Amino acid sequence: LDIDNVEVNDIDDPVLANFTGINKFDFSFGGNFRSNFFQFGASANRLLTLLKSDEKSKQSDLAFREYFTAYAVGFIPLAGERDFLELRANYRQLLNNKSIVDLGAFYDYDKKFMLGFTYRTNSSIHGAAAITVMDNLTIGYAREIVVGEFSGQLGASDEITLRYTFDQVQSILNNPRAGSSSGRKNWR
């Protein structure tokens, strides 16, 4: 990083220059539903900021605006229900009222290997792979590449994930994607 060559667009931005760093009370609300074949959910975040009238808003409210998220996932069983194709869509309404949508597909082979790709509407591509080394331990790698207007100025982002699942309790719906891989679940 060349600190002498950093370009700042608006050094006098009041949100940045006058930000006091104070903490404030706020809340979020969301919900989630899952069945054997699909899952969806939504959340509204920083709701007190949203409910404030404009005359009561403070400078710090500009820095921490409300935002909304939603997602939907479809699970398609393949290869005699051993494998799954997961089709996923994520939506985020950001601080500037712009929206980002992610569309992706992930293939899960026998709860042991996962490979998937996602395209984000702000012109980035994301690839991910994971291997489950034990019933509750998964290691993954992901790479995100900007392919739009700023692709020449921005590098890729790499991520390594280590996930340990503490509890393998089976869901009320007898979800085939949950629980131990020691036995096959029944879809009915």
C-alpha positions in Angstrom: 0.0 0.0 0.0 1.4 3.3 -1.1 0.1 5.8 1.5 1.5 8.8 -0.4 -0.6 7.9 -3.4 -4.0 7.5 -1.7 -6.8 9.6 -3.2 -9.7 10.7 -1.0 -12.7 12.0 -2.8 -14.2 14.2 0.0 -12.0 14.7 3.0 -14.5 17.3 4.4 -17.4 14.9 4.4 -19.3 15.8 7.6 -20.2 12.2 8.4 -16.4 11.3 8.5 -15.0 14.5 9.9 -17.6 15.0 12.7 -18.2 11.4 13.7 -18.0 11.1 17.4 -17.8 7.3 17.6 -20.6 7.0 20.0 -22.6 3.9 20.5 -26.3 3.9 20.2 -29.2 1.6 21.0 -31.0 0.1 17.9 -32.7 -3.1 17.0 -33.3 -5.4 14.1 -36.0 -7.9 13.2 -36.0 -10.9 10.9 -37.5 -14.3 10.2 -36.6 -17.5 8.6 -38.4 -20.6 7.3 -36.9 -23.9 6.2 -38.4 -27.0 4.7 -36.8 -30.0 3.0 -36.9 -28.3 -0.4 -36.6 -24.6 0.2 -35.6 -21.9 2.7 -36.3 -18.2 2.8 -35.8 -15.3 5.2 -35.7 -11.5 5.6 -34.5 -9.0 8.0 -34.9 -5.2 8.7 -31.9 -3.7 10.5 -31.3 -0.5 12.5 -35.0 0.1 12.8 -34.8 2.9 15.4 -32.9 4.9 12.8 -35.6 4.3 10.3 -38.4 5.4 12.6 -36.7 8.7 13.6 -38.2 11.8 12.0 -35.8 13.9 9.9 -35.7 16.7 12.4 -34.6 14.4 15.2 -31.9 12.7 13.2 -28.3 13.2 14.2 -25.1 13.2 12.2 -24.3 9.7 13.4 -27.6 8.5 12.0 -26.2 9.2 8.5 -23.3 6.9 9.1 -25.5 4.0 10.4 -28.6 4.0 8.2 -31.2 1.2 8.1 -30.8 -1.6 5.6 -32.9 -4.6 4.5 -31.9 -8.2 3.5 -33.7 -11.2 2.2 -32.8 -14.6 0.7 -34.3 -17.6 -0.9 -32.8 -21.0 -1.4 -34.1 -24.1 -3.3 -32.7 -27.6 -2.6 -32.9 -30.1 -5.5 -32.0 -33.7 -4.5 -29.8 -35.5 -7.1 -28.2 -38.9 -7.4 -30.8 -40.8 -5.4 -30.9 -38.1 -2.7 -27.2 -38.5 -2.0 -26.3 -35.1 -3.5 -28.0 -31.6 -3.6 -28.0 -28.7 -6.0 -28.6 -25.5 -4.0 -29.9 -22.5 -6.0 -29.6 -19.3 -4.0 -30.6 -15.7 -4.3 -29.7 -12.9 -1.8 -30.9 -9.4 -1.7 -29.5 -6.4 0.2 -30.8 -2.8 0.1 -27.8 -0.7 1.2 -27.4 2.7 2.9 -27.7 4.7 -0.3 -30.9 2.9 -1.3 -29.1 0.9 -3.9 -29.7 -2.8 -4.1 -27.4 -5.7 -4.6 -28.5 -9.1 -5.7 -26.4 -12.3 -5.5 -27.5 -15.3 -7.6 -25.6 -18.6 -7.1 -25.6 -22.4 -7.5 -23.8 -24.8 -5.2 -23.4 -28.6 -5.6 -23.1 -30.7 -2.4 -21.7 -34.2 -3.0 -22.7 -36.6 -0.2 -22.4 -34.0 2.5 -18.6 -34.3 2.0 -17.7 -31.9 -0.8 -19.2 -28.6 -1.9 -18.5 -26.5 -5.0 -20.3 -23.3 -6.0 -20.3 -20.0 -7.8 -22.2 -16.7 -7.3 -22.6 -13.6 -9.4 -23.2 -10.3 -7.6 -25.0 -7.4 -9.5 -22.2 -5.0 -8.5 -20.0 -7.0 -11.0 -18.2 -9.5 -8.9 -17.9 -13.3 -9.2 -17.5 -15.5 -6.2 -16.3 -19.1 -6.2 -16.2 -21.5 -3.2 -15.2 -25.0 -2.3 -15.4 -27.0 0.9 -14.6 -30.4 2.3 -16.1 -32.0 5.4 -13.2 -33.8 7.1 -15.3 -35.2 10.0 -19.1 -35.1 10.7 -18.8 -31.7 12.4 -15.6 -30.2 10.9 -15.5 -28.4 7.5 -12.7 -26.5 5.8 -13.5 -24.2 2.9 -11.9 -21.7 0.5 -13.5 -18.8 -1.4 -12.3 -16.3 -3.9 -14.1 -13.1 -5.0 -13.1 -11.3 -8.2 -14.3 -7.9 -9.3 -15.1 -8.0 -13.0 -16.7 -4.6 -13.6 -15.4 -1.1 -14.0 -12.9 -1.3 -11.1 -11.4 -4.7 -11.9 -8.1 -3.1 -12.9 -7.8 -1.2 -9.6 -9.0 -3.8 -7.2 -7.5 -7.2 -6.4 -9.3 -10.4 -5.6 -10.4 -11.3 -2.1 -9.5 -14.7 -0.6 -11.1 -16.4 2.3 -10.4 -19.6 4.3 -13.1 -20.9 6.5 -12.9 -23.5 9.3 -16.3 -24.5 10.6 -16.9 -26.6 13.6 -20.6 -27.6 14.3 -21.1 -28.2 18.0 -24.5 -29.9 17.9 -25.8 -32.2 15.2 -29.4 -32.2 16.5 -31.8 -33.2 13.8 -34.5 -30.6 13.0 -38.2 -31.1 13.6 -38.7 -31.4 9.8 -36.3 -34.3 9.6 -34.2 -32.2 7.2 -31.9 -34.4 5.1 -29.2 -31.7 5.1 -29.1 -31.6 8.9 -27.7 -34.1 11.4 -25.0 -36.7 11.2 -23.9 -38.2 7.9 -23.9 -41.6 9.5 -27.3 -42.5 8.1 -29.5 -41.4 5.2 -32.6 -39.3 6.0 -36.0 -40.1 4.6 -37.5 -37.3 2.4 -41.1 -38.2 3.3 
